[in-house]
């Protein structure tokens, strides 16, 4: 949630900040603002998108060579000009941008008010900048020392960047439970929530760790200390990211680009981990912990949203193939219900960004209980990647569209590889079945391309249902989680209310909703429950529901009953989710476009949920 960018050097800061905010806008787009040091602190902020900020600034000439910027996803205070970041201190000497939540802001605000501070916004962030001002003015100390004192006082999560008009040759940044990285150029520095605003300027970065404070100086020097004020020796890493990965590449929307990238991203997730010709499968990330996986009593998967759906498919895969007990938990609920965790269990955290606050909190809780932690993430160097004992990257590349697509299929692919690895090592699968499944999984990218060729037909179906207010998604077995994911995509970006159910559960309530105006998407690719699914479709048609069926090629009975059907190539049942989800992604995409929705930036959402 929220995007931060900052610059100090010899170049003009304004275009760098605006370019950075555009690249970070997927993290929040309720409002945007910048503050630059040009004699004093000059702040410009505006409700709406980054372009609204640019229009607000107009032709003003901003010659400053340092500044900070922010694009907001609102938590405290409604989205408006007043609550937009940056926020300034009472003496207007300091400006600050912040991502996260200050949990004790009300107590701090009361204490600061008694000391004479006056507040102009509804945000917790303004309290933070006033607290830093109080420490700085009370003791006449350097900005970094005041920030350090504030870090020891606040409770919650933060990534913050502060500038001081009386000390214009430095920028101070700090983080706790919210991502922040430092880009190192030639006598210039960039600070951002992620790598996207930095990569066009430098590929050298330092990932700030929890409770670290960084000071960057115009002369090209920088320092990092932890919250105990002990100097750190940071590791400078090189970004493996290409600028073209952050562009739409000719597609109308990032989401459409990312849907069409899935054959490649699934292949990338398998690269070096699967070779059906030579007959091996394995995840290097398991490393020294492979035997602990094999001997584990239970795996617990903690995730949120789309990642939770991929975790459900992982449960089906691992229990089916490896005969190992798996439980999938909403990370947001996990640590609040006093779960039972033993030391011979493994907790797997799944997160595209690797920064999801609830998933991080769940993993920390499990670590304190003695469990081994394994991360399945997309972003290299992310918080979950650093927290966990071991893990695997899905290698999907940047996912800019807020509605996750290629990260989902990448996660499912990696979980399929984990299931096959464990099945082989636990001796729960025959060599012939293992080879057959490896071959089937290896062929999935080709089959994804076949599904993508039906885009025009899927758009036609979207045209037919775009005016619906509700939709029902039904699936069985491996495709029940796909029904959940398909429904989530539809409501995320088209704002059509949609719900996913196990197909057999339709009779236990949802069937009451079905009439001629209700589209019912049936994922009917399960050979193991084919007759049952046929019966479910008949039940829907008997209530005049409009059936959209996802079927395997060559299927006839369901196609004859359905109002619309979309074929996917035949594949082994455990891997059907990797194909059946593609039409559902495209259906939601086209419905959203036809309804005039902002596909890449749906209302009220943000890409990376870094607050609880």
C-alpha positions in Angstrom: 0.0 0.0 0.0 1.3 3.5 -1.0 4.3 4.2 -3.0 7.4 6.3 -1.9 10.1 7.8 -4.1 12.9 10.2 -3.2 15.9 11.7 -4.9 19.0 13.7 -4.0 21.8 14.5 -6.4 22.7 17.0 -9.1 19.8 16.4 -11.5 16.5 18.1 -11.4 14.4 16.2 -8.9 10.9 16.9 -10.3 10.9 14.7 -13.4 12.5 11.9 -11.5 9.9 12.0 -8.8 7.0 12.1 -11.2 8.4 9.2 -13.3 8.9 7.3 -10.1 5.3 8.0 -8.9 3.9 6.8 -12.2 5.7 3.5 -11.9 4.5 3.2 -8.3 0.9 4.1 -8.9 -0.2 0.5 -8.8 0.6 0.6 -5.1 -2.0 3.3 -4.4 -3.9 5.9 -6.4 -6.1 7.8 -4.1 -3.9 10.9 -4.1 -0.3 11.9 -5.0 2.1 14.6 -3.9 5.7 15.8 -3.9 7.9 18.0 -1.7 11.1 19.6 -3.0 13.8 21.7 -1.3 14.1 24.9 -3.2 15.1 27.5 -0.6 12.4 26.1 1.6 10.1 23.1 1.6 7.7 23.4 -1.3 4.8 20.9 -1.2 2.4 20.1 -4.0 -0.3 17.4 -3.6 -3.6 16.5 -5.1 -6.5 14.0 -4.7 -6.6 11.5 -7.6 -4.0 10.0 -9.9 -0.4 11.2 -10.6 -1.6 12.9 -13.7 -3.9 15.0 -11.6 -0.9 16.1 -9.6 1.0 17.0 -12.8 -1.9 19.0 -14.0 -2.2 20.8 -10.6 1.5 21.8 -10.8 1.2 22.9 -14.4 4.0 25.0 -15.8 5.6 25.8 -12.4 9.4 25.6 -12.7 10.8 23.4 -10.0 14.6 23.6 -10.0 15.2 21.6 -6.9 17.7 18.8 -6.9 16.3 16.9 -4.0 12.8 15.9 -3.0 10.3 13.2 -1.9 7.1 11.9 -3.5 4.2 9.7 -2.5 1.2 8.0 -4.1 -1.4 7.1 -1.5 -3.8 4.2 -0.6 -5.9 5.7 2.1 -5.9 4.3 5.6 -6.4 7.1 8.1 -8.4 9.9 6.6 -10.4 10.0 3.4 -8.7 10.5 0.1 -8.5 14.3 -0.4 -6.0 17.1 -1.0 -5.7 17.7 2.8 -4.8 14.1 3.7 -2.5 13.5 0.7 1.3 13.2 1.4 3.8 14.7 1.9 3.0 16.1 5.4 4.9 18.9 7.0 5.9 19.8 10.5 4.2 22.6 12.4 7.2 24.9 11.8 7.1 23.9 8.1 10.8 22.9 8.2 10.3 19.2 7.7 8.4 17.2 5.1 7.7 13.5 5.3 6.1 10.7 3.3 5.1 7.5 5.0 3.7 4.0 4.1 2.2 1.9 6.9 0.2 2.5 10.0 1.2 4.2 13.3 -0.9 2.3 15.7 -0.4 4.5 18.7 -0.9 7.7 16.8 -3.9 8.8 18.9 -1.9 8.7 22.1 1.0 10.5 20.5 -1.4 13.1 19.0 -2.9 13.8 22.4 0.5 14.3 24.0 1.8 16.5 21.2 -1.3 18.6 21.3 -0.7 19.3 24.9 2.8 20.5 23.9 1.3 23.0 21.5 1.3 21.1 18.2 -1.7 21.8 15.9 -2.8 19.2 13.3 -4.4 19.9 10.0 -5.2 16.5 8.6 -6.9 13.2 9.7 -3.8 11.1 9.1 -1.5 9.2 11.4 1.4 10.4 9.3 1.1 14.0 10.3 1.6 12.9 13.9 4.8 11.2 12.9 6.3 14.3 11.4 5.3 16.4 14.4 6.9 13.9 16.7 10.2 14.2 14.8 9.8 18.0 14.9 9.3 17.9 18.7 12.5 15.8 19.2 14.5 17.9 16.8 13.5 21.3 18.2 13.6 20.3 21.9 17.2 19.1 21.8 18.5 20.9 18.8 19.7 17.6 17.3 20.3 16.4 13.7 17.4 15.1 11.7 18.6 11.5 11.7 18.8 11.6 15.5 15.3 12.9 15.8 14.0 10.2 13.4 15.9 7.6 15.5 14.1 8.8 18.7 10.8 8.7 16.9 11.4 5.1 15.7 11.7 4.1 19.4 8.5 5.8 20.3 6.0 4.8 17.5 4.2 1.4 17.4 3.2 0.0 14.1 4.6 -0.3 10.6 6.4 2.4 8.6 8.5 3.2 5.6 9.3 6.9 5.9 11.5 9.4 4.2 12.1 12.9 5.6 13.7 16.1 4.3 14.7 19.2 6.3 15.0 22.7 4.7 17.7 23.6 7.2 19.8 20.5 6.1 19.2 20.3 2.4 22.1 18.1 1.5 20.7 14.9 3.1 17.6 12.7 3.1 16.8 10.4 6.0 14.8 7.2 5.5 13.7 4.4 7.9 11.6 1.2 7.8 9.8 -1.3 9.9 7.5 -4.0 8.4 7.1 -2.0 5.2 9.5 -2.2 2.2 12.1 0.5 1.3 15.2 0.3 -0.8 18.1 2.6 -1.6 19.3 3.0 -5.1 23.0 4.0 -5.5 24.0 6.1 -8.5 27.0 8.2 -9.4 27.0 10.8 -6.5 23.2 10.5 -6.4 20.7 8.4 -4.5 17.2 7.2 -5.0 14.8 5.8 -2.4 11.7 3.9 -3.2 9.1 1.3 -2.0 10.3 -1.1 -4.7 12.7 -1.2 -7.6 10.4 0.0 -10.4 11.3 3.8 -10.0 15.0 3.0 -9.6 15.9 0.6 -12.4 15.9 3.3 -15.1 18.7 5.1 -13.2 20.8 2.4 -11.5 20.8 -1.3 -10.8 22.7 -1.0 -7.6 20.5 -1.2 -4.5 20.5 -1.8 -0.8 17.4 -3.4 0.8 16.8 -1.7 4.1 16.1 -4.2 6.9 13.5 -3.8 9.6 14.3 -1.0 12.1 17.1 0.4 10.0 17.7 4.1 9.4 19.6 5.4 6.3 21.1 8.8 5.7 22.1 9.7 2.1 24.1 12.8 1.4 24.5 14.9 -1.7 28.3 14.3 -1.7 27.7 10.6 -2.5 28.2 9.2 1.0 25.6 7.2 2.9 25.3 5.4 6.2 22.9 2.9 7.8 22.3 2.2 11.4 19.9 -0.1 13.3 17.4 1.0 15.9 20.1 0.4 18.6 22.2 3.1 16.7 24.8 0.5 15.7 26.3 1.1 12.2 25.6 -1.6 9.7 27.6 -2.9 6.7 24.9 -3.2 4.0 25.2 -5.5 1.1 24.9 -3.8 -2.3 22.9 -5.9 -4.7 22.4 -5.7 -8.5 18.8 -5.7 -9.7 17.8 -8.3 -12.3 15.1 -6.2 -13.9 14.7 -4.7 -17.4 12.9 -1.4 -18.0 10.7 -2.9 -20.7 9.2 -5.3 -18.1 7.7 -2.2 -16.6 6.0 -1.0 -19.8 2.8 -2.2 -21.4 4.6 -3.5 -24.5 1.8 -2.6 -26.9 -1.1 -4.0 -24.8 -3.9 -1.8 -23.8 -3.5 -2.7 -20.1 -0.9 -4.3 -17.9 -3.4 -7.0 -16.9 -3.9 -8.1 -20.5 -0.1 -8.1 -21.0 0.3 -10.2 -17.9 -2.4 -12.7 -18.8 -0.7 -13.2 -22.2 2.7 -13.7 -20.5 1.6 -16.7 -18.6 3.0 -19.4 -21.0 6.4 -17.8 -20.5 6.1 -17.2 -16.8 5.0 -20.8 -16.1 7.9 -22.0 -18.2 10.2 -19.7 -16.2 8.9 -21.1 -13.0 9.8 -24.6 -14.1 13.2 -23.7 -15.6 16.0 -25.7 -13.8 13.4 -27.5 -11.7 11.8 -30.0 -14.0 13.2 -32.2 -16.8 10.9 -35.0 -17.9 13.4 -36.2 -20.5 16.1 -36.9 -18.0 13.4 -37.8 -15.4 14.0 -35.4 -12.5 12.2 -32.8 -10.6 13.3 -30.7 -7.6 13.3 -27.3 -6.0 16.8 -26.0 -5.2 15.2 -23.7 -2.6 14.5 -26.7 -0.3 18.2 -27.3 -0.1 19.3 -28.6 3.3 15.7 -28.8 4.5 14.5 -31.4 2.0 14.5 -34.1 4.6 12.5 -32.0 7.0 9.9 -31.6 4.3 9.9 -35.4 3.7 9.5 -36.1 7.4 7.1 -33.3 8.3 3.9 -34.2 10.0 2.0 -31.3 8.4 2.4 -28.3 6.1 0.6 -25.1 6.9 0.1 -22.6 4.1 -0.5 -19.0 5.1 -1.6 -16.5 2.4 -4.1 -13.8 1.5 -6.4 -13.2 -1.5 -5.3 -14.8 -4.8 -2.3 -16.4 -3.0 -4.7 -18.1 -0.7 -6.4 -19.6 -3.7 -3.2 -20.9 -5.1 -2.5 -22.3 -1.6 -5.7 -24.2 -1.7 -4.7 -25.8 -5.0 -1.3 -26.6 -3.4 -3.2 -28.4 -0.6 -5.0 -30.6 -3.2 -1.8 -31.2 -5.0 0.4 -32.1 -2.0 -2.2 -34.2 -0.2 -3.2 -36.1 -3.5 0.3 -36.7 -4.8 2.5 -36.7 -1.7 0.0 -37.9 0.9 1.2 -35.2 3.3 -1.4 -33.4 5.4 -1.8 -29.7 4.5 -3.9 -26.9 6.0 -4.4 -23.6 4.3 -4.9 -20.6 6.5 -6.0 -17.0 6.0 -2.9 -15.2 7.1 -5.0 -12.4 8.5 -6.7 -14.8 10.9 -3.9 -17.2 11.7 -2.1 -15.6 14.6 -5.3 -14.3 16.2 -6.8 -17.7 16.9 -3.9 -19.3 18.9 -3.2 -22.0 16.3 -1.4 -25.2 17.3 2.0 -25.4 15.7 4.6 -28.0 16.4 8.3 -28.0 15.6 8.0 -30.9 13.1 5.7 -28.8 11.0 6.5 -26.4 8.1 4.7 -23.1 7.5 4.7 -21.9 3.9 4.1 -18.3 3.2 2.8 -17.4 -0.3 2.9 -13.7 -1.4 3.5 -12.2 -4.8 5.1 -9.1 -3.4 6.8 -10.8 -0.4 5.6 -7.9 1.6 2.1 -8.8 2.6 1.7 -7.6 6.2 -0.6 -10.3 7.4 1.5 -13.1 5.8 4.6 -11.7 7.4 2.9 -11.5 10.8 1.7 -15.1 10.4 5.2 -16.3 9.6 6.8 -14.5 12.5 4.2 -16.1 14.8 5.1 -19.5 13.4 8.8 -18.9 13.8 8.3 -18.1 17.4 6.5 -21.5 17.8 9.6 -23.2 16.3 8.3 -24.1 12.9 10.4 -24.1 9.7 9.5 -21.3 7.4 9.4 -21.6 3.6 8.6 -18.7 1.3 7.0 -18.7 -2.1 7.3 -15.2 -3.5 7.9 -13.3 -6.7 10.0 -10.3 -5.6 13.7 -10.9 -5.0 15.0 -9.5 -1.7 11.5 -9.0 -0.3 10.7 -9.2 3.4 9.3 -12.7 3.3 12.3 -13.9 1.3 14.6 -12.6 4.0 12.5 -13.8 6.9 12.1 -17.4 5.9 14.5 -20.3 6.4 14.3 -21.3 2.8 12.1 -20.7 -0.2 11.6 -20.5 -3.9 11.0 -17.6 -6.3 8.3 -18.0 -9.0 10.3 -15.8 -11.4 7.2 -14.2 -12.9 8.8 -10.8 -13.4 7.1 -7.5 -12.3 3.3 -7.8 -12.0 1.9 -4.3 -12.3 -1.8 -5.0 -12.7 -3.5 -4.9 -9.3 -5.5 -8.0 -10.1 -3.0 -10.9 -9.9 -2.8 -13.2 -12.9 0.6 -14.5 -13.8 1.7 -14.6 -10.2 -1.2 -17.0 -9.5 -0.2 -19.4 -12.2 3.4 -19.1 -11.2 2.6 -19.9 -7.6 0.5 -22.9 -8.7 3.3 -24.2 -10.9 5.8 -24.0 -8.0 3.4 -25.8 -5.7 2.9 -28.5 -8.3 6.7 -28.9 -8.5 6.8 -29.1 -4.7 4.1 -31.8 -4.7 5.9 -33.8 -7.3 9.2 -33.5 -5.4 7.7 -34.6 -2.2 5.7 -37.4 -3.9 8.9 -38.8 -5.3 11.0 -38.5 -2.1 8.2 -39.9 0.1 7.6 -42.8 -2.3 3.9 -42.1 -2.8 4.0 -42.2 -6.6 5.1 -44.8 -9.1 7.9 -43.9 -11.5 5.5 -44.2 -14.5 2.9 -41.8 -12.9 5.7 -39.4 -11.9 7.0 -39.3 -15.4 3.6 -38.9 -16.9 2.8 -36.0 -14.6 6.2 -34.4 -15.2 5.5 -34.6 -19.0 2.1 -33.1 -18.6 3.3 -30.2 -16.5 6.1 -29.5 -18.9 3.6 -29.2 -21.7 1.4 -26.6 -19.9 2.9 -23.5 -21.4 2.1 -24.7 -24.9 -1.5 -25.4 -23.9 -1.8 -22.0 -22.3 -1.1 -20.5 -25.7 -3.9 -22.6 -27.1 -6.3 -21.2 -24.5 -5.2 -17.6 -25.2 -6.2 -18.0 -28.9 -9.9 -18.0 -27.8 -9.7 -14.4 -26.6 -12.3 -13.2 -29.2 -14.8 -15.8 -28.2 -14.3 -15.0 -24.5 -14.8 -11.3 -25.3 -18.1 -12.1 -26.9 -19.3 -13.9 -23.8 -18.2 -11.0 -21.7 -20.4 -8.7 -23.9 -23.4 -11.0 -23.2 -23.0 -10.8 -19.4 -21.4 -7.3 -18.8 -24.7 -5.9 -17.5 -25.2 -8.6 -14.9 -25.2 -7.5 -11.2 -24.2 -11.0 -9.9 -22.5 -14.1 -11.0 -21.9 -17.6 -9.5 -18.8 -19.7 -10.1 -18.9 -23.4 -9.5 -16.0 -26.0 -9.4 -15.2 -29.4 -8.0 -11.9 -30.8 -6.7 -8.9 -29.1 -8.1 -11.2 -26.5 -9.7 -13.1 -25.4 -6.7 -10.2 -22.9 -5.8 -10.3 -21.8 -9.5 -14.0 -20.9 -9.0 -13.0 -18.8 -6.0 -10.2 -17.1 -8.0 -12.5 -16.5 -11.1 -15.1 -14.9 -8.9 -12.5 -12.8 -7.2 -11.2 -11.5 -10.5 -14.7 -10.6 -11.7 -15.5 -8.6 -8.6 -12.1 -7.0 -8.3 -12.0 -5.3 -11.7 -15.5 -5.3 -13.1 -17.4 -4.7 -9.8 -19.9 -7.4 -10.7 -20.7 -9.2 -7.4 -19.5 -12.8 -7.9 -19.1 -15.7 -5.5 -17.3 -19.1 -5.9 -18.6 -22.3 -4.4 -18.0 -26.0 -4.5 -20.5 -27.2 -7.2 -22.2 -29.6 -4.8 -22.7 -26.8 -2.3 -24.9 -24.9 -4.7 -28.0 -26.9 -3.5 -27.3 -25.7 0.1 -28.2 -22.1 -0.5 -26.8 -20.4 -3.6 -29.3 -22.1 -5.9 -31.9 -19.7 -4.5 -30.2 -16.9 -6.4 -30.3 -18.5 -9.8 -32.7 -17.1 -12.5 -32.5 -16.0 -16.1 -30.4 -13.0 -15.2 -27.7 -15.0 -13.3 -24.6 -16.1 -15.2 -23.3 -19.3 -13.7 -19.7 -20.2 -14.6 -19.1 -23.9 -14.3 -15.6 -25.2 -14.4 -16.3 -28.7 -15.8 -12.9 -30.2 -16.6 -12.8 -32.8 -13.8 -12.9 -36.3 -15.3 -13.1 -37.8 -11.8 -16.4 -36.0 -11.1 -17.7 -35.6 -14.6 -21.2 -37.1 -14.0 -21.7 -35.0 -10.9 -20.8 -31.8 -12.8 -23.3 -32.8 -15.5 -26.0 -33.0 -12.8 -25.0 -29.6 -11.4 -25.3 -28.0 -14.9 -28.8 -29.6 -15.3 -29.8 -28.2 -11.9 -28.8 -24.7 -13.1 -30.6 -25.0 -16.4 -33.7 -26.1 -14.7 -33.8 -22.7 -12.9 -33.2 -20.8 -16.2 -29.6 -19.9 -15.2 -27.2 -18.9 -18.0 -24.4 -21.4 -18.0 -20.9 -20.6 -19.1 -18.9 -23.8 -19.1 -15.2 -24.4 -19.1 -14.7 -27.8 -20.7 -12.0 -30.0 -22.0 -11.7 -30.3 -25.8 -14.0 -32.9 -27.2 -16.6 -32.8 -24.4 -20.2 -32.8 -25.7 -22.8 -33.3 -23.0 -22.1 -30.1 -21.1 -21.5 -28.1 -24.2 -25.0 -29.0 -25.5 -26.6 -27.8 -22.3 -24.5 -24.7 -21.7 -25.4 -21.3 -23.2 -21.7 -20.6 -23.8 -18.7 -22.8 -23.6 -14.9 -22.4 -23.7 -12.6 -25.3 -24.4 -9.2 -26.0 -22.8 -6.8 -28.7 -24.0 -6.9 -32.0 -22.1 -4.3 -32.4 -19.4 -3.8 -34.3 -16.2 -6.4 -33.4 -13.7 -4.0 -32.0 -11.0 -2.8 -29.4 -13.6 -6.2 -28.3 -15.0 -6.2 -25.1 -12.8 -3.3 -23.8 -14.8 -5.5 -23.8 -17.9 -9.0 -23.4 -16.6 -8.2 -20.1 -14.8 -7.0 -18.4 -18.1 -10.5 -18.0 -19.6 -11.8 -16.7 -16.2 -9.1 -14.0 -16.2 -10.0 -13.0 -19.7 -13.7 -13.0 -19.0 -13.3 -10.6 -16.1 -10.9 -8.5 -18.1 -13.2 -8.0 -21.0 -16.3 -7.5 -18.8 -14.4 -4.7 -16.9 -13.3 -3.0 -20.1 -16.8 -3.2 -21.6 -18.2 -1.7 -18.3 -15.7 1.2 -18.5 -13.7 0.2 -15.4 -10.1 1.0 -14.7 -8.7 -2.5 -15.2 -5.2 -1.9 -13.9 -6.2 0.3 -11.0 -9.6 -0.9 -9.6 -11.2 1.3 -7.0 -10.3 0.9 -3.4 -7.5 -1.6 -4.1 -3.8 -1.5 -4.2 -1.2 -4.1 -5.3 0.8 -4.7 -2.2 -1.0 -4.9 1.1 1.7 -3.8 3.5 -0.7 -2.9 6.4 -2.8 -5.2 8.5 
